[in-house]
Amino acid sequence: MGRRVVWAVLASVAAGVVWAQTSFYPIRFTEFTLANGLHVIVQRDTSAPVVATVLHYKVGSSNEEPGRTGFAHFFEHLMFEGTEHIPRASIDKYIQQAGGTLNAFTSFDATVYHFQLPAHQLPLALWIEAERMRRLRIDSVGVETQRGVVKEERKMRYDNSPYGGWLERMFARLFAGSPYGWTPIGAAQHIDSARLEEFLGFYNTYYHPNNAVLAIVGDVEPDQVKQLVEMYFGQYPPGPAVRPVEFQLSPLSGQQRDTVLDPKAPHPAVFIGWRGPKAGDPDAYALEMLLDIVARGESSRLYRRLVDETQLAVQASAFLYDLRHAGAILALGIAAPGKPLGEVEREMLAVLERIKREGVTEAEFQKARNIREARFVMNKKGALEKALSLASYWATFGDANLINTELGHYLRLTRQDLQRVAQKYFTEDRVVLTYLPARSQQ
């Protein structure tokens, strides 16, 4: 019932959004670039006395070598060790004592670090980020500590988790021979065998001001922010130009299947993957809206058909990875106790085939539009959310103003666009992974 209430609230909020857009106040921000290439975006938000900083480095797992994966993710952890002027294991303490929070994440195309603090503590955040940018302490103690941390994370999230390796297997097949052929967590043996000099080389290649964008959102004065950024980051020279990712894909022809016996899996499960559009492609917007109808939430077609009506599955959903160079559409179904996994897969594909054949209804289309409009409004409320979006839009597309204009890509879509992308991408050229509990041979 809780999820249904949330969706009902979304729909009711969205009902007034079309009218509200005529009076919507766009997010005003300023941008500047330091002489060393660091691009900075500042948005003043006085709704609360807080500030969020996001330092978005344009380096992810796609920048790695096939025999040395996991480096970007490793640095996500290593950057919390210490610097020339920050003692080891002190960054967390400094932020927490200042009343703030901190975190980071790694993706295929980026590594992102963020703080949220009382507004007057902005100098602390900028000092820490500037220290980490070019004064990170990379020594045997820190490296060995983080090797252990990363290995434990991999064990928890992948090796010892039900269906834990499915995403790795999926990307290895969907994007074989390309920089998306491995996931950001990387291979444990690559991090284990890497030398200290290799980590230093990775840091000195990618962690420079001209390979980053800094977004600052909160109760701050843009002119003062510029002075602070100049003081902390302007001291560094630009780094060497980063070599562009060489991304080529061989055709994916026909259906590829693999079966995995998983002793940790509570139920049989099927994972289906298709290649999809890259970020910013008009088809990506159409697929996102289509998946709102087909696969997200308990009112989606997949969930209603697989879980409510046929009771074949305990879970059924799908989502889009729209990355910088390519995309993946991934669907999953977890079989209900005693139900044949083959029937789950056939019914999932039947739902998609019906979309290809008949399209979506007008009611479904309008609901999807409303949901997109509601998200557009609600995702602009928090300082951190805005900072993450501004940094990502600029790093990915060179256009931070997409935070104000991206909704237009969804509103220009038609029902025919949704049917067209279903026909274009949900084809026989796909990867199918079936996971069976090790005790089962069905």
HELIX and SHEET records of a PDB file:
HELIX    1   1 GLY A    2  ALA A   15  1                                  14    
HELIX    2   2 VAL A   17  ALA A   20  1                                   4    
HELIX    3   3 GLN A   21  SER A   23  5                                   3    
HELIX    4   4 SER A   61  ASN A   63  5                                   3    
HELIX    5   5 PHE A   71  LEU A   78  1                                   8    
HELIX    6   6 ILE A   91  GLN A   97  1                                   7    
HELIX    7   7 ALA A  119  GLN A  121  5                                   3    
HELIX    8   8 LEU A  122  ARG A  134  1                                  13    
HELIX    9   9 SER A  140  ARG A  154  1                                  15    
HELIX   10  10 LYS A  155  ASP A  159  3                                   5    
HELIX   11  11 TRP A  166  LEU A  174  1                                   9    
HELIX   12  12 ALA A  188  SER A  193  1                                   6    
HELIX   13  13 LEU A  196  TYR A  206  1                                  11    
HELIX   14  14 PRO A  209  ASN A  211  5                                   3    
HELIX   15  15 PRO A  222  PHE A  233  1                                  12    
HELIX   16  16 PRO A  282  VAL A  294  1                                  13    
HELIX   17  17 ARG A  301  TYR A  303  1                                   3    
HELIX   18  18 ARG A  304  GLU A  309  3                                   6    
HELIX   19  19 LEU A  341  GLU A  358  1                                  18    
HELIX   20  20 GLU A  362  MET A  378  1                                  17    
HELIX   21  21 ALA A  383  PHE A  397  1                                  15    
HELIX   22  22 LEU A  402  THR A  405  1                                   4    
HELIX   23  23 LEU A  407  LEU A  411  1                                   5    
HELIX   24  24 ARG A  415  TYR A  425  1                                  11    
SHEET    1   A 6 THR A  30  THR A  33  0                                        
SHEET    2   A 6 HIS A  39  ARG A  44 -1                                        
SHEET    3   A 6 ALA A 212  GLY A 218  1                                        
SHEET    4   A 6 VAL A  50  TYR A  57 -1                                        
SHEET    5   A 6 THR A 111  PRO A 118 -1                                        
SHEET    6   A 6 THR A 101  THR A 106 -1                                        
SHEET    1   B 5 GLN A 255  ASP A 262  0                                        
SHEET    2   B 5 ARG A 430  PRO A 437  1                                        
SHEET    3   B 5 ALA A 269  GLY A 276 -1                                        
SHEET    4   B 5 GLY A 327  ALA A 335 -1                                        
SHEET    5   B 5 ALA A 313  ASP A 322 -1                                        
END                                                                             
